[in-house]
Every structure is written in C-alpha cells, then in structure tokens.
Amino acid sequence: MSIILRRLTAAVAPAALAVVLAAPSFAAEAQASGRRAAAPAVASPRVAAAPAPRAVTFADQAPAEAGVLVLALSSAADLDVRGADLNAATRAAAARALTSARFNYRARQTLSLRGVGDWDRVLIVGLGETPGEFDIQIAGAVAGRAILSDAGTVTVPAAGLSAAQASGFITGLGIGDYRSDLYRTSGRDSAERGPVVVTGAAEGAQALYDHQGAALVEAMTWTRDISNEPANVVYPEVFVQRARAALQGVAGVSIEVLDVPTMERLGMGALLSVGQGSPRPSRMLIVRYQGQGAPEGAPIALVGKGITFDTGGISIKPSAGMGNMKMDMSGAASVVGAVLSLARSGAPVNVVAVAALAENMPDGAASRPGDVVTAMNGKTIEIISADAEGRMVLADALAWVEANVQPAAIVNIATLTGAVGAALGDDYAGLLTRHDALADQLTAASRATGEGLWRMPLHPAYAGEIASTIADIRNSGDGPGVGMGGQFLSNFVKPDTPWAHLDIAGMAYGGPNDWKPAGSAGFGVRLLDRFVRDYSAIPRGEATGGR
C-alpha cells in the first residue's frame, strides 16, 4: 500500500474508503494504460428548451384555412393542380402574387404572402422545371427552415406529386425544421407547434414517409445535434452513450465498444497516440445492423473519423476558428447517423458503422512530432504532425475492420484535410478510390441526394511523399494534401478490398443558408444511406483506378 493510500485510510471512514477504492473512474482506465488519472469533469451547460418536432399527418381533404399553407410548384399550371381544394379567392390571390413577383419557379426560390384569406401565411417554393429527387427534398428543407418559427398548422397540398415526391418533400420539410442554437436561453419558443397536414397525396406516400422519410429526419437531427454540441459536453464516452440511446431497441442492431485497455491489447498504437494527451479516454464504437431480408454475404463497412475536439495536439492550431474543431467528429457522426436511418427504416441491408473516437489535446503525455507508433496491422508510423491525427485514428479503425469484418466494401469519411476545401470549396467532398465500380456507385448516390462528390487522384507517386527514414510511413509530408491523406489510409486496407475515402472537410459544417442554420450540415448521412440501399456487389481484386 502506498504512503498516500495509508494516509487516506487513516483520514477517512471505512465506508467512504470503500467508495474511493471501488468506484469505477477514468483513473482506473488511465492506470491500465499507463497514464495519469483524469481531471474532474467540467460542468455541462443547461440545454435550452427546444421546440418539439412537428407531427406529420396525411389527410384526404385540406383542413380549414388557418396557419401556414405551403405550395410547392414547378410551373403556373401547378397552382391549379396543387390548389384544387383551395377556395377560388386564395388561388386567385396566389396567382396575382406570382405574376407580380415575376416568380420563375426555379428550385429553392420562395415567395411569402401574408393576408391571403384566413391563412396566417402562404409560402410558395419553387421546385424547378423538371425536379429530381434532390430538388424535391431540398425545396422541402428550404420551406421547413422558412416556417421554423410559425406556430400554427402547416398544410401541404400534394396533389399531382408522385408518392416518392410527396414523401421526399415532407422529409425535406423535417430536415429544414432544425435549430442549432442548443444552449440559447432566449428567443427559442418551446411551445407546441401545429402539425404538418399533407393533403391529396398519392397512394403510398404516407407509408413511404412513415417507414423511410421519418427515419432520415431523425438521423439528420441526431447527427447534427451531436456534431454541434460543445466539446465539454460531447467527448468519446458521451458519443458512445448518445449512440446507444438513439439505437436502443432498434431491431437488428448490436453495439460493441472498445475501451483503452482493449485497444492496447489489440495493438492500436495509432489511434491511442492521438488521445493520450487528453484525460478523456479514447473509444472505438462498432454498430452492426442486419435488416430482415438483407442479402447474404459480407457487410458494407462505414468508417468515420471521430475527433471530438482537435487542438492539433503538440502541433497546436491557431486560435482563430479552433472552436469549430468540436465538429472534427463529423465523419463518425455521419456513419452512425446513416446506420440509424437504415435501421429505423428497417432497410434490408447488412452494414457496420465504426466510429474512431478520441480527443486531441496537448499536455505532457501527448504524442510528439518524431514519435514512432505501431498500428494494429503492424505498420510503423512516424508522427510528423500531431495535427494529422484523423488519419491516425482511421488507420486502426480500417485495420480492425479488415481483420474482424471481412467487408464487402469499405467507405471511410472524415474531415481530414484543409486542402480539400482549398481545392473544391464547399461544393464537393473529395472522393478517392482505386475501384472504379465503387466510385460509380458513390457518385450515383451523390447525384441522387445532392451531397456532392468530386473524384480526386490516388496516384502511386504519393507513396513517396509519405515515406519515412525511420518507420514504414509518416503521417504527413510536403506533397498534395488530399492525395497524401488517401495514400496514407490505403496502407491499412487490403489492395483487393473495394475501398473509398471521402474527405468532407469543406462540407461538414459552415454558416447558415436557406435550408440549414449555422453549424453541422449532417453531410454524408443521406449519401451513405442511399449508397448502402442501392449497393451492388463489387468483385474483390486489386484495382488501379484513380490515377
């Protein structure tokens, strides 16, 4: 017994000492991993009261004129179709307003009218001349954001829309009905709001929304909420807790969590090197979902970077903009969100989400530039920059997937490099893969959902940029940033495994726009949901695409 413990024994009552000795804490895990005990937890702020999501109902006839009327139109002729159940005066007033405003029905265009009949508001939103799936959903999201503060019933005439279009618009309405000001204590009306009433919808629209659209809305809300939370609230353990709560009781779902001692036994030196400067221990979260009717064979693996806060570690970042690094776990949030959507909707798929979770902090225990660590697959890595940490946690996550899942395909998603934003702005995420067939399927999902991807090279020459003089590879270099990141990750995936890397650093979060508030965009949830639903088997084999 140590001197400190003997003094503690003499100073406290036996019952209290039993609590001190028996209570599970970060300290026990820190001791197991050879690190100091954790600092006391910081008190979390109080979450502001949030407005409840609007209930969605489908009806044959429109309710009485009251609240908000939302008209989704592709042309002037649509007003007569969509507004067939409206009174003549309301249709005439809307038609005059459209003509006066020179409304051209382009996608996402809006016109808000007050004082029309007994409606509190009439909102007209353009769909575009020949709207696709994304155009319909994003128009709904624009409408949802526009009427966020309206308290009354929202009536949405859907006559003339197909079942898929009606469901897609209402799904978008729910996605747009989101607030990111989670801790604002004023200006958030928590009063119950009226429902969304969809009228005249085609047969099957309600079933499609109830079984799929509502699940996607829930998943987008969960993903954005956990991404927008401050880092003193959400850290690796809390991320795991939130995922468990969201997926609790969902059929076909199982969850596994690797703690620090387990990861040490598995040899995950790359992931563990990132979190060793933080008192909050790292985690790896594995969510498996196999739906009823899923095809036989190996699952699709979705792997996400989950840095719950990134200071840059010893290679510390500038203070400007560092607060946004609470969203450096957006990839992990998106893969869990995608599986939440698939599982809640009962999709007949076999999928695994892996979230590699750590907090990258600088202190005396943090990794240093020049350190060498060994990943789970035996590769040795020279740390050039402690701020190139995302690829480190993904390295062990990818190696674990290869060793334990034997996946049909792997897609990893990460806010990996600032270089991708410089190259592609906020219009596209970078797509890197050796397998052209996988690139084609991801691109198809991108076009369907509007979550843009642009394929970038994965050239063999990049291997020289990450060559190390002391280890197998190094985690940074002087070459093309996006390509080097992809080349680094390729060392942890078998050459014959269909694998793609999505760099979403320019897309994961940003300022407010017409469909979302400031903060997380939930990028990747819709893309990965669609990709998994539509996936066609890709033969294993070494590939040379992307050069």
Salt bridges, closest charged atoms under 4 A:
GLU29 OE2 - ARG283 NH1 2.74
ASP78 OD2 - ARG82 NH2 3.21
GLU133 OE2 - ARG530 NH1 2.59
ASP150 OD2 - ARG114 NH1 4.00
ASP150 OD1 - ARG121 NH1 2.75
ASP177 OD1 - ARG193 NH1 2.78
ASP181 OD2 - ARG179 NH2 2.83
ASP181 OD2 - ARG184 NH1 3.74
ASP181 OD1 - ARG188 NH1 2.36
GLU218 OE2 - ARG344 NE 3.24
GLU229 OE2 - ARG242 NH2 3.23
GLU237 OE2 - ARG283 NH2 2.88
GLU256 OE1 - ARG288 NH1 3.10
ASP310 OD2 - LYS317 NZ 3.51
ASP328 OD1 - LYS305 NZ 2.98
GLU359 OE2 - ARG280 NH1 3.44
ASP363 OD2 - ARG36 NH2 2.61
ASP371 OD1 - ARG368 NE 3.26
ASP387 OD1 - LYS317 NZ 3.02
GLU389 OE2 - LYS305 NZ 3.20
ASP436 OD1 - ARG455 NH2 2.87
GLU451 OE2 - ARG526 NH2 3.46
ASP496 OD1 - ARG540 NH2 3.47
ASP514 OD1 - ARG108 NH2 2.71
ASP529 OD1 - ARG533 NE 2.83
ASP534 OD2 - ARG530 NE 2.61
